[in-house]
Amino acid sequence: MGGGRFDYIAVNAAAWDRRREEQLETARRGWSAAEPRWGIFGIPEHTVHLLPADLDGKDALELGCGTAYVSAWLARRGAAPIGVDPSAGQLAIARQAQNEFGVSFPLLRASGEQVPLTDGSFDLVISEYGAAIWADPYDWIPEASRLLRPGGELVFLGNSALMMLCVPDEDEVPATAELRRPYFGMHRFEWPDDPTMEFHLAHGDWIRLLRANGFEILDLKELRPEPDATTRYGFVEAWWAARWPCEEAWHARKAG
């Protein structure tokens, strides 16, 4: 599903295909949630307010949907979502969850960098992790802009720039209070213990990229977990996330 500058797409998709048991648990937790809960610490929507207030009748696209629980949240709030992901295994779990929970919407196997859908088809493009970290932003941000209608909104959440400077290279070893890599020039991250590739940018680079693709930046929310929150992920601990943002969510609007 990729080649040349997209060489990482098939590698990442295969890695997610191997995580079936873990992703079945993720799907059940997300699909059964009474309200959206965001990020690795499950911050509730009523606290962070990532979704537009009115989703009724809105056409929404989730890029890198994985097991598609975010799309399910959108559908239950009246939106008409489409979930897109390059992993066949992830989409199979999403279809299983649709059958189990009785919420149906289209699922499409494609990467966030190359979406075979019509220009200007959506009111909302969203990604919680997904394309937000697994797709090259210099490709998926222009694609999101292409797919949005004028006035459409873009919401994406991923690891914070600060945490990416502090997390070790070893898989599931938590971030420390030490800066381990340079801030300037951050872009593509390759993890030796689990051969996958992520993408993270410095804040100034995000701002320039979004503006170059016709977006007005509405907000940058640096997420902080609730005092009693826990996470099953090993790359950050609660004490760290209570002091510094481990996740950030961008909110932008395509110019009319």
Secondary structure, DSSP 8 states (H G I E B T S, - for coil): ---GGGTHHHHHHHHHHTTHHHHHHHHHHHHT-SS-EETTTTEEHHHH--S-S--TT-EEEEET-TT-HHHHHHHHTT-EEEEEES-HHHHHHHHHHHHHHT----EEE-BTTB--S-TT-EEEEEEESTHHHHS-HHHHHHHHHHHEEEEEEEEEEEE-HHHHHHS-SSTT----SS--S-STT--EEEETTTTEEEE---HHHHHHHHHHTTEEEEEEEEE---TT---S-SS--HHHHHHS-SEEEEEEEE--
